[in-house]
């Protein structure tokens, strides 16, 4: 491990856990209730198709995003905020942990690095599939103006504030803290 990133093992451990949980979940589908019903009550063809799909999903799941692709957004002696992007042009990738673009805030507590917060993109204003060219944390419907110009009335999606209802009041506009 690089001496300049003594916290990296914590992020790697978290990403590895997400990856392994995903594999476990996919493997459970091979022995779960749906698989059992298809084996018992379905034709051989439909049962085999189901098993093949699950096996392909398991085989296509990649290891977590490597450290070389992480972006350090903030760094001090006691805190680090790292952005773990995903591959591709979208903010999600169903084949590689963390599966969705993620920001992880770490704090140094008693000489050990601990995960303090985990953020995911706000689905309202920080989704590349919904991207409208406005700044993060602003309403994408009215483009931050608070008014629907086509009908000349107050935007009901932001109540005329021009700010995203989901994330504008969070510490990191455009990102939502994971609720688990």
N, C-alpha and C positions, 0 to 999 in steps of 0.2 A: 504494500500500500504506500502511496506517495505520502511523504511526511507533511506536505502542505494540505492534505485532505484527510485528517485523522477521523473525520465524521463519515467518510464515504462508506465504511463498512456497515453503518447503520442503515443507510439508504439502500445499499445492495441487499442487506438482509430483508428489508421490507419488500423490495421488488421481487426477490426470490420467493418470499412467502406468498405474494400475490400470484406469481407464476405457478407455484406448486399447488395452491388452492384451486386454480383454474384446471390444472391437469386432473386433480382429484375429482373435481366436479364433473368433468367430461367422462372420466372412468366410471363414476357412479351411474351415469346414464346407461352404461352397458349392462348393469345389473339391477337397475331400478324397476319400478312398477311398469312403466311404459314398455320397457324392453321385455319384461316377463310376459305381459299381455300379448305383445306382438309375436313372441316365441310360441306361446301357448295357443293363441287364437288367430294368429295371422298366417298367411301363406309363407312358405320358405322364402319367396322372393321379397316380400315386404319386410320380413324379419332381417334378412341379409342386407337390404338397402339401409335400414335403420342402423345396423351395426357398422356397416361400411362408412356411413356419414359420421358417426361418432369416432371411429378409428381415424378417419381423415382429419377431423378437427383436432384430435390429440397429436397426430403426426405433424400438423401444420402450426402448432403452437410453438413460437420461438422463445428463446431465453430472453430475459429482461433487457431493456435498453442499456447498453454499456456506458460506463462512466465517461468515456470520451465524448459522448453526445450530450451530457448534462450541461446546463448553463448555471453558473453561480450568479444569482441576482443580487444578493447581499452577503456581506462577510465581515465578521468582527471576531474578536477573541471568544465571545460568548454566544454568538448566534450566526447561523448560516441559513440562507434561503436558496434552495436549488430547484431549478425547473427541469423536469424530466420530460422531454418531448416524445412524440410518437412518430413513427415513420409515415411517409405519405403526405398528401396535401390536406387531409382532414385532421381534426383534433382527436380522432380515435383510430385504433388499430386493434381489431379483435384477435390478432395472433401474437401480440407481444406485450408483456407486462411493462408498464402499468395499464395498458389497454386504452387509456385516455390521457391526454396531456395532463401532467400533475406538477404542482408546486409543493415542496416539502420544506417546512420550517423546522430547523433543529436548534436546540439550546444546549449549551454546555452547563451541566449541573454536577457539582462535585467531581470535576475532571472527566466526566463521562458525557458523551453526546446522546441526547434523547430527542425523539420526534415530538415536537410541540404542536404542530398543526399540519394538516394536509388539505390542499385546495385543488378543486377541479374547475374547469371552465364553466362559467355561467351559461346555461343553455339558452338564455334569452338574448344576451348581447355578445357572447364570445364563442359563437359556433360558426365555423367556416362555411357550413352548409347554409347558414342563415345570414352570413356576413353582409352588411349593407354599407360598409365604408365609414361608419361612424366610430367614435371613440368608445372604448370599453367603459361600461358603467352608464351609458346613455341609452334611452329607449330607441330600439331599432325601427319601430313602427313609424314614429314621427320624426325620426333622425335627430332626436334631442331637442326639437323645437317646442314640444308640448302642444302643438297644434297639428291637426290633420288638414293639410293644405287643400286636399281635393274637395273636402266638404266644409272647410272653414269653421271647424269646431274643435274644442279641447280634446286632446287625445285621452281616451279612456284607459289605455294600456299603461299609462304612466301618471294618470290623473292630472295631466297638464304640467307636470314638473320637468319633463324631458329626461328624467333619470330612470334607469332600469330599476323596477320594483324589487327584483331579486337580489341585486348585488351592489347597488350604488352606495349603500350605507355600510358596507363591509370594509375591513381594513385594506382589501385589495380589490378595487372595482374591476369587474370582468371575471372575477374568480369567486367561487363559493366554498366555504369551509365544509369539509365532509361531515355529515351528521351521523354516519354509520347507522 
